[in-house]
Amino acid sequence: MRVQKSLRISHVGLRGVVGSGMTAAHVLDFAAAFGTFLESGGPVVIGRDPRASGIMIREGIVAGLLACGHDVVDLGVVSTPVIQHSVNRLNASGAISIGASHNAAEWNALKFFGPGGTYLSTAQAGELLDIYHLRKFNFADWDRIGSLRAESGAIDRYLEELSRAFDFDALQRFKVLVDCCNGTSSLILKRLNEQFGFGFILINEQIEGVAFAHEPSTTAKTVALQLAPLIKAVGADAGFLFDVDSDRVALATDEGRPVSEELVLPILSDYLLPRGPGKLIVTNLSTTALLDEVARNRGGRVVRVPVGRQAAIDALAAYRPEQIAVAGEGTGAVMMPQFRFVYDGIASMLAVLSMMSGTGRKLSEIVDSYPRYCILKGEVPLVTQEVPALLVDLQQRYSGGTVSMIDGLRVEWPDRWFHVRVSNTEPVVRVICEQRGSPPTALYETLMDTVRSYAA
């Protein structure tokens, strides 16, 4: 097995294991590149999740931005959605979020946002990468260096915005168990309890930068570890699990059953399609086909794009805002139009509770109302040079289905599909395979064996 570097520099941004992959030099150069990329005017907003390396990275980010003449507003330890909500409120030129979301504690990442608080488009991300690689930074003279200030009230302003979108009084009656995974959701949910009278029961709520209680991924497997077994014991109406960054969410039903992360977007699409003018659902090639059934039943249409948030932003820009009902992916990350298309796990949780309140149905009843789709997901470390030959091989083996090659290889048949692609965030090839009804075990195992043969 070839050793993979623990660093990814791509249109998504910068991500890696701090020290062995992602270094202070990377951080300084990316901050200077972003400072050069942004137009002058408003400040640049920054914030971080509680990872121990975030303090060091924050210093590099501040230095690079100040050196390029930008004022910086530091929100402290907050979620990425809170940072995004703050961009418009502060008339900021852009923002940087320091945090590796679903990755383990040794990882960290930089995520970049434009003046609207949304992720950069593919063209914008490409321009940022060009500046970074060329190292042509616009450093300011000594008397034009930016200033730094801290702001401590960003979470409160964020909650005020959520309170205008959701009926908090109607949602307070639910007994909800939440696994915070030692991340930023704890800070937000404690404020909701204190200021708005919610009674969220929190586990793994202690903010932690080194040893998370468990892997911070929003999957049914992670939900089954600690959250789902406690649902019946505490008599909860639902359970929710967040990644460290709070931009993704996973679910457990009132029966204590883990729910596939793939169901979050279909559930919210089912809820949102009848409640607004938008009829388009923007998602990627790796997301469940259940979404297509939900869209048909609600008079909507699914628009599929390559995996990655830049591709989603590009697609959203191609339509008028009122045409979009919802956007997201099969990881528990969902964007709703009322929040300027911010991936927001807290807002997604409130929308699920709103659906329960509005329909009078338990979460288990909502989940059981959908036809069964079984999805299998795997990954294999693989050097990039082997990928073209792998994809050609797979295309020849599975020539009988509908083929898409806009992102790796996706082959679709009437009742099943698979997608093989290189990850944007980790040095692996991802294999995803889904079938209506029973699990596509034989197809999945054959695909995994084929991919592994190129990694030997």
C-alpha positions, 0 to 999 in steps of 0.5 A: 500500500502506498503512503498517502500525504495527509494534505489536500489543496483543492478548490474546496480549500486547504485540509490536512493533518496538522504538522505532518501535512498541513503546516503554518506555512500553508496557512500563512500563504493561503491567508495572504492569497485570500487577502489578495483575492478579496476586494478592499472594503468591509472586514474579513470575518473569521472563526474556528471550531474547538480543535487544539490546532485552531489557535495556531492556525488562527494566528496565521490567518490573522497575520496574513489578512492584516498584512494584506490590509484587511480588518479582521473580526474574530468571532472565536469558537463558533460554527461555520453557519454562524460565521456565514450568517455574520458576513452580511450582518457585518457587511464583510468582504468575506470570511474564513472558517477554521475547522475540519467538520467531520474529520478526526481531531488531528485534522484541520481545514480552511473554508473560504466565503465570499461577500455574500457569505456563501462558498466560493464558486468554482471560478472564484476558488480557481482564482484563489488557488492561482494566487496561492500557487503563484505567491503573488500577494498584495501586502500593504505598506506599514501604515495600511496594515489592517486592525483586529477586533473580537466580537462575542455576540455572533451566536445570539444574532444567529439565533435571532435570525433562526427565531424569525424563520421557525416557530420556537413556541411550537417546537419547545414541546418536543423532548430532544436528545442531542449528541454534540460530539464535543463541538460547536453545537453545544454552545448554540443549543445551550443558548437555545435552552437558556434564552428561548426555553428549549429543553434539549438534552445534551450528551458529549456537550463538553467542548474538546479540542483533542479527544472527541467522544467518538468519530465526528461523522454524521452517519447512521453508524455513529448515531448508533454508538451512543445517541440511538440507545439512549432515546427510549431511556430518556423518552425523547421524541427524536435524536440529533447528532452534529459534526464538530462544525454543526453544518451537518446533522444525523437523526435517530427516531423516537424508537431509538432507530438510527436513520441513514444520513441519506434521508435528511435531504429527502425528508427536508425536501418533502417538507419544503417543496409544498411550502415555497415557490421553488421546485428544484432540488440541487444535489450531487451524483452521490446522493440517494435516488429516493430524492427523485421519488420525493421530487416527483411526488411533490412536483419537483425536479432534481438537478445533479452536479459533481460532488463538492460545495463549489459545484452546488454554488455554481448550480445555485447561481444558474437559477433564480433564488425563488426557483430553488426549494432546497439544496444539499448532499447525502451527508446530512448537509442541507441548505435552505433558501431562507438562509442564503443557502448556508449548510446548517445542521441546526436549521435542519434540525429545527426544520425536521422538528417543524415537520413533526409539529406541522404534520402531527407525525412522529419521526419514526412515522415520517421515516417509515413513509418512504420506500426502502433504499439501501446504500453502501459506502466505502473508500480505498486509499489510492494514488491519483495516477491510478484513477484514470485507468480505474475509471476506464476499466469500470466503464468497460465492465459496466457499459450497459447502464446510463453513464455520467463522467462529470465527476468520476464515473456514475452508472445508473440502471432503473433500480440501482446505481453506483458512483466511483470518484476521488474525494475532494477532502481526503486522499481516497477513492470513494465507492457508493452503490445504492439499490431500491429494496435490498442492499446491492451487496454483490455489486458493491463488493465487486466494485470495492475489489476492483478499486483495491486491485489498483491500490495494490 
